[in-house]
Amino acid sequence: MLINAKIVHGGGAHVLDCTIRDISVGGARITIQQRDMVPRKFYLLDMVNRTAYEAELVSERSGGFATRFLTTLPLAQVTAPELRYLKRIWLDSAR
């Protein structure tokens, strides 16, 4: 199952569209359309399940990137002011 997602970093200043190809409790395999640089740490915003994962890049392969999840944040539970941009990005994309 493919899931629309976004890679978010720089406090929300940088947003890349991506696709989650495989996901588990501990991480995900993702692909991106653009050949932009993916930072070592970022938030992976699962647009379908309304979840943000603080993620770390583990490896890059020709088929995409492997990530490890450091934290899982259901967007409904994000209350920290410094992370509100995650909700804003999701809302803007859902329109």
C-alpha positions as CSV (number, residue, x, y, z in Angstrom):
1,M,0.0,0.0,0.0
2,L,1.4,3.4,-1.0
3,I,0.8,6.3,1.4
4,N,1.2,10.0,0.4
5,A,3.6,11.7,2.8
6,K,5.9,14.7,3.2
7,I,9.4,15.1,4.4
8,V,9.5,18.2,6.6
9,H,12.7,19.8,8.0
10,G,14.0,23.2,8.9
11,G,11.1,24.0,11.2
12,G,8.7,23.6,8.3
13,A,10.7,25.8,5.9
14,H,11.4,22.8,3.6
15,V,8.7,20.3,2.5
16,L,9.2,17.5,0.0
17,D,6.5,15.3,-1.3
18,C,7.3,11.6,-0.9
19,T,5.6,8.2,-0.9
20,I,5.7,5.7,2.0
21,R,6.2,2.3,0.3
22,D,6.5,0.2,3.4
23,I,6.0,1.1,7.1
24,S,6.4,-0.7,10.4
25,V,6.5,0.4,14.0
26,G,10.2,1.1,13.8
27,G,10.6,2.8,10.4
28,A,9.6,3.2,6.8
29,R,10.9,2.8,3.2
30,I,10.2,6.0,1.2
31,T,10.7,7.3,-2.2
32,I,10.7,10.9,-3.5
33,Q,9.9,12.3,-6.9
34,Q,12.5,15.0,-6.9
35,R,16.2,14.3,-6.5
36,D,16.5,16.7,-3.6
37,M,18.8,16.1,-0.7
38,V,17.1,14.3,2.2
39,P,18.5,15.5,5.5
40,R,19.7,13.0,8.1
41,K,16.9,13.9,10.6
42,F,13.5,15.2,9.6
43,Y,9.7,14.7,10.2
44,L,7.9,12.2,8.0
45,L,4.3,13.4,7.8
46,D,1.9,10.6,7.0
47,M,-0.9,12.5,5.2
48,V,-3.4,9.6,5.3
49,N,-3.0,8.5,8.9
50,R,-2.5,12.1,10.3
51,T,0.8,11.1,12.0
52,A,4.2,12.8,12.2
53,Y,7.3,10.6,12.8
54,E,10.5,12.1,13.9
55,A,12.7,10.1,11.6
56,E,16.3,9.4,10.9
57,L,17.8,8.4,7.5
58,V,19.3,5.0,7.7
59,S,20.3,4.2,4.1
60,E,19.8,5.2,0.5
61,R,19.2,2.7,-2.2
62,S,18.2,3.0,-5.8
63,G,14.6,2.2,-4.8
64,G,14.5,5.0,-2.2
65,F,15.4,5.6,1.4
66,A,15.2,3.6,4.6
67,T,14.2,5.5,7.8
68,R,14.1,4.7,11.5
69,F,11.5,6.4,13.7
70,L,12.6,8.2,16.8
71,T,9.2,9.5,17.9
72,T,5.6,9.0,16.8
73,L,3.3,12.0,17.1
74,P,-0.4,11.7,16.2
75,L,-1.2,15.1,14.9
76,A,-4.3,15.4,17.1
77,Q,-2.0,15.3,20.1
78,V,0.6,17.8,18.9
79,T,0.3,20.7,21.3
80,A,3.9,21.9,21.6
81,P,4.1,25.4,20.0
82,E,7.4,24.6,18.3
83,L,5.7,21.7,16.4
84,R,2.5,23.3,15.4
85,Y,3.8,23.8,11.9
86,L,3.3,20.1,11.3
87,K,-0.4,20.5,11.8
88,R,-0.4,23.6,9.5
89,I,1.4,21.7,6.7
90,W,-1.1,18.8,7.0
91,L,-4.1,21.2,7.0
92,D,-2.7,23.2,4.0
93,S,-2.2,20.0,2.0
94,A,-5.6,18.5,2.9
95,R,-7.4,21.4,1.3
